[in-house]
């Protein structure tokens, strides 16, 4: 075909590139970055046939130039074509099975279409194109009817009318025929769903890269990085090919075990440590609650330290109650109802702050923990002590001295759980806890900035062996929450869990481990220097802003190591602060509004201002969500948080050049300055907070 040009080389100064359209076109092109990258597939534009859309299997996608005048339509069509080529490559030598390509590409593109912004979908609404009509269909993919869709076959020119959809393909399509961004938001709960305007979830981030935002929200959740997204997208491609070649179940089990093996390697864990993946930190608490139900015949009391700075659903989960209205396996349930099979337990909550909002001292917290454990012990009950390292505001409790004191209690029946969900820990810290016989809860979505809802439990060998010996099944209600594949296969207690797989959880963990791997590849000297350099700057910047008031002082944090030994847990990396207006802390609702405005483009509200102000207003700044904390004399307020995340380090070391590394750290420090200036800008226009 003559007059064909590679898409990247196609640029004509049409009306599409006029000033008012450029930002729109840039936004569409950014979304194209989530489309899989496939080697040796050219995307070619045709000027001779401007209305053509054609797939040349294993070689090219030809799209007419008329599509380029409708960028969203071109984006959707190219998403279909590239997905088709991806599955065609995965077929290996069985190139006659193109029916699978038609089914998978259509399903993926239907989901991709649903994840488009509302404005983009409205642009496609009046258009009448055959493939687009299939994609917009609310009915989903009708496998039985798809062989009759001659129009789909015409796109690639291969007749598969007489083909049959193989039974072995069904689980592959069900689990892997989804855009990677959709996989990253599946298998959790409704909080991962994104809105159709800003494409943000409840945590203010999204399941595909958002490089335009300045992001220091690792205390809450972070949008996946371009690097981790691309790596995870490639893993999906590999899994599709392996599933077709070796079978879906074998491929998935191997992948799950590989993830656990990689996590052990990253944290240098010894053999015998078992790992359970969970959709979230609260799910980890529920898993622990279920295990405790079967490992002791005694009455159970959970002592929950830092109950005011852990997940809001944790106390309910420990009691064996539903903490949302749907489970990670998408079963509808009612929040607050008891989960079948759990016997009653007690939960003692120990808060970091007193009734006036003041932070308790280490001594006071230790005494409260000792009293709770010792009095429960006197009743002959089994104690599950949930310790904190570190909380959402950066605190740890109880102290090592308190733990040693508890160990002097005679015949104490107690299991210690370390809430390390922030994972602001070095490998030595995790190993230290496991060596003491503690169970450790972690996530890959806080410090290491993986996609939200990637939780895990790590069990020391002795504890795992004890659970392995138990011949009682887990509470039956947990079959609505977890698959058998997520648990150690040797544990009898988990045998009744369903046989499915949570690919959303696996993919989120894959992305998180990509971040962990590149973080630990940064030489430890430069890593630690970068951490101190960045954190010192954040601390000083907040203190110097007259309209911000940090809630941390020179408080000491309980440490397991000498102060001379640097460790991520020995330095403050979460910086919470009140926001002041006229020397008074903003009320809760205005702090939450400020958080949302920071994460939004406000340029329209400042359109008559100088360009510098417009640019500042436009910058999206994602920091840690508001946490309710009382201010001064018992005044209800909330704090925001700026936090160090692993990406500050790993993305600065990208060129493996020392001078560039520190320059890159400085560039991210300058982003902190912008965030604080934007807070000040918003405060200067109080009507924005109304």
N, C-alpha and C positions, 0 to 999 in steps of 0.2 A: 504494500500500500504506500503510495507516495504522499508527500506532504505530511509525514508523521514527525512529531517532535517529542522528545522526552519531556515529561511534565515539568521537571525542575527547570528546563530551559525555555518554558513557555511563558512569555511575559509581553503583553501588548498593552499600550496605554489606552485602555478602554475606560468607559464610565465606571467600571467596577473599581478602578484604582483612584477614583477621585477622593478628595480629602474626607468626605463624609462616610465613605465606604471602607476606607483602609483599616480602621480599627476592627470593623466587623470581619473583614477578610482575615486579618491577623488572628482573631479569636478562633475562626474556623480552622485555620491552618495549625494552630496550637493543638486543637483536638485531634488533628490528623496524626499527631505524635503518638497517640494511643493505639493506632492501627499497627498490627504486627509487621515486623521487618522480615522480609523473605529475600534470600539471596537469589540473584539471577532472574528476577521477575521485573521486567521493565514496565513502567506505566507510560503509555504513549498517547499523546493527543493527536487527533485526526482533524485536519482542516478540510480535507476532501469530503469526508462524511461527518459533518458536525453533530449529527444526532445518533451516532453509532455508540454502542457499548458492547464490547466483545471480549471474551476471555479466550486466550490462546493457551491451552493447558501447558503448564510448566515453563512458559516462556514470557508471556506478556499480558497486559490488560490494555485494551484500546478504548479510549473514551473521547467522544466528539467534543469539539471546542464549544459547542452550545451549552454543554454542561457547566463549563467554567464560569458562565454568566450566572449560574445558580449554585454558588459554592456549597451550600448545605446538601443539595441534591448530589453534587459531585462527590462530596465526602461520604454520603451514605452508599452510593453506588460503588465507590472504590473500596469501602469497608466490606461490601459483599464480595467483590472480585478478589480481594486479597485473602479473605477467609476461605474462599473456594480453592484458591491456589494452595493455601496452607494444607488443607485436607487432602488435596490431590497429591501433593508431595508425600504426605504421610501414608498414602496407600501403598507405597513401595512398588512392587512389581504388579500389583493387582489393579491396573489402571482401568479395568472395566467397571469398577465399583463407583462410578461417578454419582450414582444416586445418593450415596452418603455425603458427597461434597455438596450436592444441592440442598439436602436436608440441613446439614450443619451450618452452611453459609447463611441460609435463610433464617434459621433460629438465632444465630449470633447477631445478625443484622437487625432482626426485629427487636432484640434486647438493646442493641446499640442505639436504635432509633428512640426507644423509650427513655433512654438516659440523656437525650439531647435537651438543651434548654428549651423552655416553653416557646420562646420567640422563634427559635429555629424550626420547631415543629409546625408552628403557625405558617411559616414561609412555605412549607411543603404541603400544607393542607389543600390548597386549590389545584395542585398539580396532578395531572393524570398520566401516569406512566405505569406500564404493566408491572414491572419489578417493584416499583415503589408501592403500588397497591398491595402486593403480596406482603411487603415489609410492614406496611401500616396496619395490616389486618390484626384485629383483636383476637381472632380465633386461634392464633398460634400456628404451628406447622402440622398439617394433616399428612402424616406419613403415607397413608393409603392413597391419598389423592395426588400426591406430589408427582408421581410418575405420569400423570395426565397433564401436567403443566408444561405443555410444549414450549411455552415462551422461555422457561428456564433452560430447557435443553438447547434452545436456539442460541442462547448467549455463548455457550461453549461448543456447540455443534456436535455433541455426542449423544446418540440416541440411547436412553436408558429406560424406555417405555416398558420393556419386558423384565426389568430388573426387580429383584426382591430385596426388601430391607431386612438384613440379617439380624437375628436375635442378639448376636454378640455385640452389635453396634449400639443397642439401646442404652446400656449404662454409660457408654463412652459419650454419646450425644447428650444424655441426661446430665452428666457431670462436667464435661469439658467443652461442650458446644456453647460456650458463653464467653463474652469479652472478658479479658483479664480484670478490668475494672469492676465488672459485675461479680466475678468470683471473689474479689477482695472485700466485697460488702455482703456476701452471702454467708449463711451458716453462723450468723450471730443473732442479733435481734433487730427490732425496728429502728433502733437508734442509729444504725448504720445506713439507713435509707437517706438518699439525698433529695433536697428540694429541687423543684424544676426551674427555679430562677437562677440562684447562685450556685447550684449544684453542690451544696454543702450539706454535711450531715449534722447531727445534733452537736457534735464536737467542733464544728466550725472548719472541718477539713473535708477532703474528698478522696475517693479511691483511685484517683489518677493524679499525675503530677500537677503541681500548682506553683511553678517556679516564680510567678509574678509576685507572690506574697513573701513578705519578710516573716519568717516563721521561727518562733522561739516558744513553742507550746508543748514541749515534751513532757511537762508535768501532767498534761491532759491527753492530747492526741495530735498527730501530725499527718498531713497529706503525704502519701508515698512519694519518694524521690524518683526522678527520672531514671537514675541508675538502678534502683531496686525494681522499679516497674518493668524496665526492659529485661532485666535478668529473669524476673518472674514470668513475663510473657514468653520468653524463650523456653522456660521450663514447661509451660503449658503445651507448646509445640512439641517438645520432646515426649511429653506424657501421651499426647494423642498418637504419635507414631508408635511408641512402645505398647500402648494399649491395643492397637490394631495388630501388632506383631506378636505380642506375648500374652495378650488377654488383659482385660480391664482389672480384674481383682488382683492378679499377681503384680501388675504394674503399680497399683495403688498401695498395696501393702509394702512393696519394696520402697516406694517413695516415702511413706510414713516412717518406716524404719530408718531410712537414710537421713531424714530430718532429725530424728532423735540422735542418731550417731553423730551428725554434724554438730548438734548442740552440745553433746558430751565433749567433742573435740575442742570447740570454741572455749568452753569453760574448764577444760582439762579435768573432766570428771573421771573417776575410776570406774572400771567395769563393775556391774552389780547395781549401780544407781539406776533406778527406774524413772521413766518420765511419762507423765500423762498430759497430753495436750487438752486444752479447754478453750472454749470460745471467748471467755472473758475472765477477769479476775474474780468476779462474783461467782461464776461457774466453778472456779477452783475451790472457793469456799464451800459450795454445795457438794462437790466431789469429796472434800475432806469430811464434811458432815456425814455423808453416806458411808465412807470408810470407817469412821469412828463408831457408827451404829453397829457394825458387825465385828469390831476388834475388841470390844469390851462388853462384859455382862453387867458392869456397874452402871448406875445412873450417871449421866454425863452433864458436865458444866463446861461451857466454853467461856473463857475469860478473854474478852476482846479488847486489847489495848489500842488506843487511838481510834475509838469507835466514831469519833467526830471527824476523822481525817482518812477514813477508808471508804470504799464504795457504799453507797446508800443502801444497796440491797443485801449487803453481807450479813447483818444480824438476822434477817429473815431467812437467808439461805442456810445459816448455821442451825436454825430451828427446824429446817426441813420444810420451808414454805416457798411457794412460787414467788419469784421476785420480779417477774414481768408477765405480760399477758400472752406471750408466745415463747416457746422454747427455741433453742438453737436449731433443733430439728424441725422447726415450724409447726409444732403441735400447739393448738390453742388451749390456753389454760387461764386461770383467774389469779391475778396477783394477790398474794396474801393467804390463799388457801393452802392447807397442808398437803404435802406430797405423800402419795400412798406409800406405806411401808416404814415411815419414820416414827419412832417413839418419841415422846416428849423429852425435851432437854431444857436446861437453863442456860441463859446467856447473860453474863455480867459485863456491862459496858464500862470501860474506863476511858474517860475523855482526856485529851491533852489540855483542855481549857476549863476553867471553872465557870460557875454560873454567870459571872460578870464579864467573861470573855478573856480573862487574863491567863497567860500560859503558866501552867503548873511547873514547879521546879522538878528536877530529876529526883530529889529526895521524896517529894510528895507523891509523885507517880510511883516510885518504887514501893512506898509504903502502902499505897492503894492496891497494887498488884499483890504484894505479900499478904495483905489481909484477905483479899479475895481467894487466893490459892489456899492459904492455910486453913481458913474457915471451911472452904469446900472440902478440903482433905479430911477435916475432922468429921464430916458427915459421911465419909466413906465413899465419896463419889470419884469418878475419873475426871481429871482436869485436862482440858485442851487449852494451853496457853498460847494465844495468838500475839506474838510480839511484832514490833514495827521497825523496819529498816529500809527505806525511809518513807515518810508520809507524803501526802500531796503538797504539804507546805515545807517539807524538808526536815522533819524531826524523827528521832529514834527513841525507842523506849521498850522495855526497861533496861537498866544498866547491867553490865556483866556481874557486878557485885551482888545485885539482887538475885540473879540466876544462881550464883554460888550459894547464896543464903537459902534459897528454896531447896537446893540439893541436899541440905542438911536435914530436911524434914523426913522423918522415918516412915518407910513404906509408902512413899508418895507415888500415886498412880498418875502420871502426867506425860503428855506428849507436847512438845514445843513445836509450834509452827512459826516460821519467820516470814512475815509479809514483806517480800522483796520485790513487790510488783513494779515499783519504779525502776528496779534493776540498776540503781546507781551503786553498783558493786563491781569489784574486780574479781577475776576468777578465784583468787586466793580467799576472798571473803565467802564466796559460795561454798568452796571446799571446806573452809573452817566450820561453817554451820553443819554441813553434812557429816563431817568427822565427829561432831558432838551428838549426832543422832537426831538432828532437827530436820523436819520437812520444810522445804523452801518453796514459796510461791513466787513465780516470776511472770513478767510479760515482756514481749518484744516490742511493745508499742509505746512505751514511755521514753526512757532515756535513749534507747536505740532507734527511736523514730520509725519503727515499722508501722504498718497499718493498724488502726485500733481493733481490739478484740483478738489478741493473740496471747493467750494465757497458757501457763504450764505449771505442773507440780513436779518437783524433783524429790525423790525418796532415797534416803541412804540405804545401803544394802541391808542392814539389820532390820530396819523397819519394813522394807520390801519383803524380806524373807518371812517376817511375821505375818504380813498380810497374805502372802502366798500360801501360808499354812492354814489359813482360815477356810473352813468348809461351809460357810454361810453365804448366801447370795446378797448382793446389794439391794437396798430398798427398791421395790418393783417400780415405783414412780420414776426412777432415774432412766428407765428405758425410753422415756419421752425426751430425754435430754442428750444422751451420749451414745456413741457407737462403740462396739466392742474393739474396733481397730484402734481407737484412741488410747486404750488401756493396755497394760502389759498382758500379752496373750497367755502367760503362764498362770495368771491369777484366776483361781476358780470363782471367786466372788463376782467377776464381771462376765461370766459366760452367758448370762441371759440378756445381755445388752444386744441391740439389733446389729445386723451385719453391714449396715451402710457405711458411708465414708463422708466426712465433712471436708470437702475440698476447699471451702472458704477458709477454714482454719489452717489447713495445710499451706495454702498459698500465702496467707498473711505471715505465717511463720517463715516461709521461704524468703519473703521480702525482708523480714526482720533479720534473718541470719545473714543475708547479703550485707546489711548494714553493719552487723556485728563483725563480720569478717574483714571488711575494709577499715573499720575503726581500729581493730587490733593489729592491722598491718602498719598503722602509723607507729614509728619507733617510739618506745615508751618515754624517752626523754622529751621528745618534741610534743608528744601527746600531753604529758603532765604540765609542761611549760605552757602549752596552748590553753589548757583548762584554767590554770591559775591566771594567766593573762586576761582571758575573756571574763572570768568570774569576778576578778578584781575590778574590771572596768564597769561591769553591770552594777555591782554593789555601789561603787562611787557615783555612778550616773544617777541612780535612784536617790541616793542621799543628797546629791546636789540640787535635785529638782524640788523647789519649794512647795509644789503642789502634789508631791508624792511623799508618803510616809511609810518607810519599811516597817514591817512588824517583827523583824528579826533584829537582834542586837548583837552583843558579844557572848550570847549564850553558848554554853559548852554542850556539845553533843556527846552522848555516850559512845565510846570508841572501843574497839577490840584490839587496837594496835597502838603502838607508841605514836605520839604526835609527829615525831621526826620522820616516820615512814609515810610517804605520800600515798594516798589512796583516794579513789573517787568518793568513798563514803566519809572521808575525813575533811572534806571541803564543802562548803555550801554551794550548791549548783541550782537551787530553786530560790528565787527572790520574790517573795510576796510583798505587796504594798497596798496601803489605802490610797485612794485618790481624794484630794482635798479641794474644796471650792470655798473661798472665803474662810479658810482655816477650819472648816468643818468637813468631816468625812461624808462623801456622797452616800445617800441611802441605797439600799440594795437594788431597787429597780433601776436606778440611774447608772449604777456600776455595770449592771448587766447590759443596759442599752449602750454604754460606752464601749464595752467589749465587742458588741456587734458592729458598732460604727467603725471601730479600729480595723475590723476585718473586712471593711467595705470600701468601695470607691465613692468618695464624697465630693468629687470634683464638681458635680453639678450644683452643689450647695455653695460653692465658692467660685462660680464661673466669672464673676466680676472682679475677682481678686488678682493680684500679680501672679505671673506664671509660676513663680517659686511656690506660692501658697497653693495654687491649683495642683501642682505636682505632689506636694506633701499630702493634700487632701485625697488625692487619687490613690496613693500607695496603700495597698492592703497589708495589714499587720496582724498576724495571728499569734496571740499569746495565750497563756493559761486561763481557762475559764474562771468566772467569778466563784469564790467560795465565801459563804456567809461567815463573818467573824464580827463580834461586837467590838465597837470602837470606844476607847476611853471609858467614860462613865456609863457603861452598859448601853451604848447607843447602837441599834441594829445597823450594820453596814456589811460590806463585802470587800474582799481583796482580789486583785488581779495578780498574775505571776509572769515573770520573765524567767525562762529556764534555759540552762545549757542542755543541748542535745548532742548526741554522738556525731551528728552530721557537721556540726561546727568544726570538729576536728578532722573527720575523714574527708570532707569536701575541700578542706584547706590543704590537705596533703596530696591532692589529686595529681600534681605534677612531680611529686617526690623531689622537690627543690626546697631547701631550708629557707632561703630568703623569700621565696614566693609563699611558702607556708605561713610565715608570720605576717606577710602582707595580706594574705587571704583572711587570716584571723582578724586583722585590723579592719578589713572591709566589712566583716560581719559585726564588729563592734560599732562601726558607723551606722549600721542598720538599727542598733539599739538607740542611738541618738535620734534617728528619724522617728522611731516608735514613740519616744518620750515627747518629741516635738509635736507629733500628731495628737497625743493626749492633751497637750497644752492648747493646741488649735481647737479641738472640740470643746474644751472647757471655756474657751473664749466666746463660744456661741452657745449659750445655755439653752436656747430654744431647741437645739438638736437633741437634747436629753429629755425633752418633755414628752 
